[in-house]
Amino acid sequence: MKILILFIASAFMLTEYQTLTTKLPIVIIKKDARKLAEYYRQRVLRGESMSSIAKLYSEDPGSANNGGQYNNVVRGMMVPEFEKVAFSLLKPNDISEVFETSYGFHFIQLISRKNETLNLRHLLITKD
C-alpha cells in the first residue's frame, strides 16, 4: 500500500522519511518556527484575536494560558531582544514584526503603555 502525503503548510519541512519493517511509512516533520510565527501574525493582522491565537498556539508556558499577556513590563524584565522590540511599540494595538530570541520566534501586540511600563501580548514559537 502506498500513501501519498501532501504538505500544504510551508511552515513545516520534511526532515526524515523512514519505512519500518512493517512497511508502514513514518514521516518526521520539523516546524519552521519563523514561518509559523509569521503565519499567526498575519492572522492577527487580518483581525483575529491576539488573545485567542496566543492561547491556542503560543509555546510560552508563562503567558499562553493568559492569552499571551504580560502586564507591567519594565526594562530589565525580559531578554534584550524582546525589550528592544516591545519598547519600540508606541500605540495600543501596534503589532511588531516577527523577531528572534534565544527562546524562539515571537511577535508582540502592545495593549497599553504608561511611560516606560507596558502591558502586552505576545506569541512564542520555539525553535525545536
C-alpha positions in Angstrom: 0.0 0.0 0.0 1.3 3.4 -0.9 0.5 6.5 1.0 0.7 10.0 -0.6 1.4 12.8 1.8 0.7 16.3 0.6 2.3 19.2 2.6 0.0 22.2 2.5 1.6 24.5 5.1 5.1 25.8 4.2 5.7 26.2 7.9 6.6 22.6 8.2 9.5 20.8 6.4 10.1 17.2 5.7 13.2 16.3 7.6 13.2 12.5 7.6 11.4 9.6 5.9 11.7 6.1 7.1 10.0 2.8 6.4 9.7 0.2 9.2 9.9 -3.5 8.6 6.1 -3.5 8.8 6.2 -1.4 5.6 4.4 1.5 7.2 5.9 4.8 6.3 7.0 7.1 9.0 7.4 10.8 8.2 9.0 13.1 10.7 8.4 16.8 10.2 10.1 19.7 11.7 8.4 23.1 12.0 9.8 26.2 10.6 9.3 28.4 13.7 9.8 31.7 11.9 7.3 30.9 9.2 4.8 29.6 11.8 5.1 32.7 13.9 4.6 34.9 10.8 1.6 32.9 9.8 0.0 33.6 13.2 1.0 37.2 13.0 -0.8 37.5 9.6 -3.9 36.0 11.1 -3.9 38.7 13.9 -3.2 41.4 11.3 -6.3 40.2 9.4 -8.4 40.7 12.5 -8.3 37.5 14.6 -7.9 38.0 18.3 -4.3 38.1 19.5 -5.5 36.6 22.8 -7.2 33.6 21.1 -4.2 33.0 18.8 -1.7 33.1 21.7 -3.9 30.9 23.9 -4.2 28.3 21.2 -0.7 28.4 19.7 1.9 30.1 21.9 4.6 27.9 23.3 5.3 30.3 26.2 4.5 28.5 29.4 4.4 31.8 31.3 1.8 33.5 29.3 0.0 31.2 26.8 -2.9 30.4 29.2 -3.4 34.1 29.7 -3.7 34.8 26.0 0.0 35.7 25.8 -0.4 38.7 28.2 2.3 40.2 30.3 1.4 43.2 32.5 3.6 45.9 34.0 6.7 45.1 31.9 9.6 47.4 32.6 13.1 47.4 31.3 15.3 44.6 32.7 12.5 42.1 33.0 12.9 40.4 29.6 15.8 39.4 27.4 17.3 42.4 25.5 16.0 41.4 22.1 12.4 41.2 23.4 12.7 44.5 25.2 14.1 46.3 22.1 11.0 45.3 20.1 8.5 45.8 22.9 9.6 49.3 23.9 9.7 50.3 20.2 5.9 49.9 20.0 4.2 53.2 20.7 0.4 52.9 20.3 -2.1 50.4 21.6 -2.7 47.5 19.2 0.6 48.1 17.4 2.0 44.7 16.3 5.7 44.0 15.9 7.4 42.1 13.2 8.4 38.6 14.0 11.8 38.6 15.8 14.2 36.0 17.3 15.4 35.5 20.8 17.2 32.5 22.4 13.7 31.1 23.2 12.5 31.1 19.6 10.4 33.4 17.4 8.0 36.0 18.8 5.7 38.8 17.8 4.2 41.3 20.2 1.0 43.3 20.4 1.0 46.4 22.6 -2.0 46.7 24.9 -1.1 49.8 26.7 1.8 52.0 27.6 2.3 54.3 30.5 5.7 56.0 30.2 8.1 53.0 30.4 5.6 50.4 31.7 4.0 48.2 29.1 1.1 45.8 29.1 1.4 43.5 26.1 0.5 40.2 24.5 3.0 38.0 22.7 3.2 34.7 20.9 6.3 32.4 21.1 7.1 29.6 18.7 10.1 27.6 20.0 12.9 26.5 17.6 12.5 22.8 18.4 
